[in-house]
Amino acid sequence: MAFRRFLPLFDRVLVERFTAETVTKGGIMLPEKSQGKVLQATVVAVGPGTTNQNGDLQPVSVTVGEKVLLPEFGGTKVVLDDKDYFLFRDGDILGKYVD
């Protein structure tokens, strides 16, 4: 749980991407180059938010544990305890999945 020691600032969101599927439904193994980029992730940490023009705190729109849809490009890769996480701005996240 290395991400518990990392707190994003302002409107940043730390996410962990889902792993790509390595086997098709028919049982064929896929090489890494043919696997598509995974655009879904789970939020593991959020910053406090950003201040608006009046000085009021505007909170981040996602919470820890939610599943979100990410853009194909962007984000900052962060390695914590040999695990890859990505840091996005709240406005860069495309949407969240509702159960």
VEXDO-634160 format. One record per residue (C-alpha): residue in three letters; x, y, z. Coordinates in nm, 4 decimals. Layout:
N
Ala/X/Y/Z
...
END
This chain:
99
Met/0.0000/0.0000/0.0000
Ala/0.2697/0.2470/-0.1015
Phe/0.0135/0.4886/-0.2409
Arg/-0.1014/0.5599/0.1150
Arg/0.2284/0.7426/0.1645
Phe/0.1682/0.9524/-0.1491
Leu/-0.0874/1.2342/-0.1416
Pro/-0.1585/1.4142/-0.4701
Leu/-0.1699/1.7932/-0.4580
Phe/-0.4495/2.0232/-0.5747
Asp/-0.6821/1.8555/-0.8279
Arg/-0.4557/1.5593/-0.9071
Val/-0.5830/1.1998/-0.9016
Leu/-0.3610/0.8913/-0.8600
Val/-0.4944/0.5867/-1.0464
Glu/-0.3936/0.2264/-1.1029
Arg/-0.4682/0.1042/-1.4546
Phe/-0.6346/-0.2332/-1.5067
Thr/-0.4123/-0.5034/-1.6557
Ala/-0.4476/-0.5837/-2.0244
Glu/-0.5975/-0.9162/-2.1248
Thr/-0.3263/-1.1586/-2.2314
Val/-0.5527/-1.4437/-2.3430
Thr/-0.8497/-1.4186/-2.5800
Lys/-1.1809/-1.5919/-2.5140
Gly/-1.0691/-1.8664/-2.7534
Gly/-0.7541/-1.9274/-2.5475
Ile/-0.5028/-1.7611/-2.7798
Met/-0.2111/-1.5911/-2.6019
Leu/-0.1602/-1.2293/-2.7103
Pro/0.1886/-1.0773/-2.7324
Glu/0.2457/-0.7476/-2.5520
Lys/0.2668/-0.5467/-2.8749
Ser/-0.0799/-0.6534/-2.9883
Gln/-0.2479/-0.5765/-2.6565
Gly/-0.4433/-0.2540/-2.6591
Lys/-0.3802/0.0246/-2.4124
Val/-0.6026/-0.0114/-2.1081
Leu/-0.8130/0.3012/-2.0587
Gln/-0.9865/0.1946/-1.7378
Ala/-0.8415/0.2452/-1.3917
Thr/-0.9234/0.2505/-1.0233
Val/-0.8727/0.5681/-0.8204
Val/-0.6324/0.5057/-0.5322
Ala/-0.5727/0.8607/-0.4015
Val/-0.7106/1.2112/-0.4645
Gly/-0.5916/1.5599/-0.3819
Pro/-0.7970/1.8080/-0.1790
Gly/-0.9105/2.0032/-0.4852
Thr/-0.8392/2.3447/-0.6279
Thr/-0.9511/2.6933/-0.5310
Asn/-1.1760/2.8988/-0.7545
Gln/-1.1594/3.2764/-0.8127
Asn/-1.3421/3.3479/-0.4865
Gly/-1.0917/3.1416/-0.2867
Asp/-1.3409/2.8619/-0.2159
Leu/-1.2176/2.5025/-0.2341
Gln/-1.3639/2.3114/-0.5279
Pro/-1.3346/1.9391/-0.4450
Val/-1.2246/1.6684/-0.6874
Ser/-1.5126/1.4984/-0.8728
Val/-1.4002/1.1384/-0.8056
Thr/-1.3405/0.9481/-0.4839
Val/-1.1056/0.6666/-0.3859
Gly/-1.2200/0.3265/-0.5130
Glu/-1.4190/0.4494/-0.8147
Lys/-1.3549/0.3093/-1.1615
Val/-1.2772/0.5794/-1.4202
Leu/-1.2188/0.6126/-1.7945
Leu/-0.8862/0.7701/-1.8891
Pro/-0.7664/0.9402/-2.2070
Glu/-0.5437/0.7340/-2.4349
Phe/-0.2480/0.9670/-2.3874
Gly/-0.1391/1.1802/-2.0949
Gly/-0.0836/1.1394/-1.7265
Thr/0.2397/1.1126/-1.5343
Lys/0.3792/0.7706/-1.4522
Val/0.4626/0.7247/-1.0834
Val/0.6403/0.4114/-0.9556
Leu/0.5737/0.3266/-0.5907
Asp/0.7138/0.0008/-0.4482
Asp/0.7779/-0.1387/-0.7987
Lys/0.4165/-0.0821/-0.9029
Asp/0.3060/0.1583/-1.1769
Tyr/0.0513/0.4279/-1.0994
Phe/-0.0524/0.7287/-1.3073
Leu/-0.1233/1.0834/-1.1995
Phe/-0.3957/1.2777/-1.3855
Arg/-0.5659/1.6111/-1.3346
Asp/-0.9316/1.5865/-1.2376
Gly/-1.0333/1.7593/-1.5615
Asp/-0.8416/1.5062/-1.7740
Ile/-1.0492/1.2103/-1.6535
Leu/-1.3146/1.1384/-1.9156
Gly/-1.5774/0.9784/-1.6927
Lys/-1.6519/0.7341/-1.4162
Tyr/-1.8343/0.4040/-1.4174
Val/-2.1531/0.3800/-1.2136
Asp/-2.2565/0.0402/-1.0762
END
